[in-house]
Amino acid sequence: MPRRRVRRTAGVTSALLLMAAVGGCSSEEELPDMTGSQLQRAQDRAQSAGFTNLTSEDATGQGRAQVWDRNWRVCSQDPGPGEADPDTLVVFLVVKEGETCPASTEGYLAMPGDEMPAYAGRNLMDAINQMAALTGDVTAVDATGKGRSTDNENDWRVCATTPAAGETIEDGVLFEAVPDGEQCPG
């Protein structure tokens, strides 16, 4: 059988290398949402999705090391879920199992006995979502007294809360809010 010769040209090889160098062959992967997951499971899922540049930090700001990953839970991640370059550094903000995430993180869920976070000026929907674990009433009212419906919570921001910021959450929570662009009364 005769041998077949393949002729390679430097121009084609150079063009392919140039395309790869300038991003012509870039790839993005889907980074899952790991909020609420045990840290070890979050790391395993991220690695399975193609992300290997991972780190974690104590979300409370105490600087505690995550020595035993199975004892920590993810409060939030950066970048968030979605398309991302697999070489991107993924940072998990975590708390020890049994602790609540700080109110400044996505994974925070208020529990009876927690200190009420300072919500003034924050998005009403985000604040209400962080109260999802409470069994009592979580109510939102128009802070101006005009009686407008707060059903579209995404377009409202919090003016005040009951209990007030720093007080203990017993069970229920009341948010007083105004539509975006309006001033809080008082």
C-alpha positions in Angstrom: 0.0 0.0 0.0 1.5 3.4 -1.0 2.2 5.9 1.8 0.2 9.0 1.7 2.0 12.3 2.3 0.4 15.1 4.2 1.7 18.5 3.3 1.5 21.0 6.1 1.9 24.7 5.5 3.2 27.1 8.1 0.4 29.6 7.2 -2.5 27.4 8.3 -0.7 26.3 11.5 0.1 29.9 12.4 -3.5 31.0 11.7 -4.9 28.3 14.0 -2.4 29.2 16.8 -3.3 32.9 16.4 -7.0 32.1 16.7 -6.5 30.2 19.9 -4.3 32.9 21.3 -6.8 35.7 20.8 -9.8 33.8 22.1 -11.2 32.3 19.0 -11.4 29.0 20.9 -12.5 30.3 24.3 -15.0 28.2 26.2 -17.3 28.9 29.0 -18.9 26.4 31.3 -22.1 26.5 33.4 -21.3 27.2 37.1 -24.0 25.7 39.3 -25.7 27.6 42.2 -24.1 26.2 45.3 -25.9 28.5 47.8 -27.0 26.5 50.8 -24.8 23.5 50.0 -22.3 21.8 52.2 -18.9 23.2 51.3 -17.4 19.8 50.3 -20.4 19.1 48.0 -20.1 22.6 46.5 -16.5 22.0 45.7 -17.2 18.6 44.2 -20.1 20.0 42.0 -17.9 22.9 40.8 -15.1 20.6 39.9 -17.5 18.3 38.0 -18.6 21.3 36.1 -15.0 22.0 35.1 -14.1 24.7 37.7 -10.9 23.8 39.6 -9.7 27.2 40.8 -11.7 27.2 44.1 -11.3 28.9 47.5 -13.5 29.6 50.5 -13.7 32.3 53.1 -15.4 32.7 56.5 -18.5 34.8 55.7 -18.7 36.1 59.3 -15.4 38.0 58.8 -13.7 36.1 61.7 -11.1 34.6 59.4 -11.7 31.0 60.5 -10.1 28.3 58.4 -12.3 25.7 56.8 -10.3 22.7 57.9 -13.1 20.1 57.7 -15.1 21.1 54.6 -18.1 19.0 55.6 -18.7 21.2 58.6 -19.3 24.4 56.5 -22.2 25.6 54.4 -22.1 28.0 51.5 -23.8 31.4 52.0 -22.9 32.8 48.6 -20.4 32.4 45.7 -18.5 34.7 43.4 -19.0 34.6 40.5 -22.7 33.7 40.8 -24.3 30.8 39.0 -24.2 30.9 35.2 -21.8 30.9 32.3 -18.2 31.5 33.3 -14.7 30.8 32.2 -13.6 27.6 33.9 -10.2 29.2 34.9 -12.1 31.9 36.9 -11.4 31.9 40.7 -14.6 30.7 42.4 -14.9 32.0 46.0 -17.4 30.4 48.4 -18.4 32.5 51.5 -19.2 30.0 54.2 -20.4 29.6 57.8 -20.1 26.6 60.1 -23.0 24.1 60.0 -25.7 25.3 62.4 -24.8 29.0 62.0 -26.8 31.5 60.0 -25.3 33.3 57.1 -24.7 37.0 57.6 -27.6 39.1 56.3 -25.2 40.6 53.7 -25.0 37.3 51.9 -27.5 35.7 49.5 -27.8 32.5 51.6 -28.9 34.3 54.8 -32.2 33.0 56.2 -33.5 34.6 59.4 -34.4 32.3 62.2 -36.2 33.1 65.5 -33.7 34.3 67.9 -31.5 36.0 65.3 -30.7 39.7 65.5 -32.8 41.7 62.9 -30.5 42.9 60.1 -30.5 46.6 59.1 -32.7 46.5 56.0 -33.3 50.2 55.6 -32.7 51.2 51.9 -32.5 47.6 50.7 -34.7 45.9 48.1 -38.0 44.7 49.7 -38.1 41.4 47.8 -34.5 40.5 48.9 -35.4 41.3 52.5 -38.6 39.2 52.4 -36.8 36.3 50.8 -34.4 36.2 53.7 -37.4 35.7 56.1 -38.5 32.5 54.3 -37.6 30.2 57.2 -39.8 32.0 59.7 -43.1 30.4 60.5 -44.9 33.6 61.6 -46.3 36.4 59.4 -43.9 38.3 57.2 -45.8 41.4 56.1 -45.0 44.4 54.0 -47.0 47.7 54.1 -46.8 51.1 52.4 -44.7 53.2 54.8 -46.5 56.4 53.6 -49.9 55.3 54.9 -51.4 55.5 51.4 -52.3 51.9 51.5 -50.8 50.9 48.2 -50.2 47.3 47.5 -46.6 46.1 47.9 -47.2 43.0 45.7 -44.5 43.9 43.3 -41.8 43.7 46.0 -38.9 44.0 43.5 -39.8 47.7 42.9 -40.0 48.7 46.6 -37.3 49.4 49.2 -37.4 49.0 52.9 -37.8 52.1 55.2 -38.2 50.4 58.6 -38.8 47.1 60.2 -40.5 45.6 63.2 -38.6 44.3 65.1 -36.1 47.2 64.5 -32.5 46.5 63.4 -30.5 44.9 66.2 -33.6 43.6 68.1 -34.3 39.9 68.4 -36.6 38.3 65.7 -39.2 36.3 67.6 -41.2 34.9 64.7 -43.1 37.5 62.5 -41.6 40.5 60.8 -43.2 43.7 59.4 -41.5 45.7 56.6 -42.5 49.3 55.9 -41.5 50.2 52.4 -41.9 52.7 49.6 -41.7 52.3 45.8 -38.2 52.9 44.3 -37.6 56.6 43.7 -39.7 57.8 46.6 -38.4 59.1 49.9 -39.2 57.2 53.2 -41.4 59.3 55.5 -40.0 61.2 58.4 
